[in-house]
Amino acid sequence: MAELNISYMDYLQKWQSNNTPEEVIINELRQFGLQEVQISELLHQYKKKKIDERQRIGFIITAIGAFFGFLSCIFTMLDLFPDLRGFMLYGLTSFGIILIFVGLFLVFE
């Protein structure tokens, strides 16, 4: 199966970039003369790769949101710009929480 992974990695990337439906992928793999077991393994790898990519993006967005929340906390406590206290307290915190929830949605869906 290792040879199969190397030779079909470009197809996996092509299918992911084109958002190819599963039926089209199965038909394309059957044209290559693959058996059903090999087709199911390739589909499993394709789905796992898509899920892993989505979770990676979700973790990055969650980390950025947590960073904005941390910055909001620090800037509010230091009170460097008293005129911007409301923005630092409510604006950055709200933005950070929104990013955290979007990231967690991508991770847990």
Secondary structure as GFF3:
##gff-version 3
##sequence-region A 1 109
A	DSSP	alpha_helix	2	18	.	.	.	ID=ss1
A	DSSP	alpha_helix	22	31	.	.	.	ID=ss2
A	DSSP	alpha_helix	36	78	.	.	.	ID=ss3
A	DSSP	three_ten_helix	82	84	.	.	.	ID=ss4
A	DSSP	alpha_helix	85	86	.	.	.	ID=ss5
A	DSSP	pi_helix	87	91	.	.	.	ID=ss6
A	DSSP	alpha_helix	92	108	.	.	.	ID=ss7
###
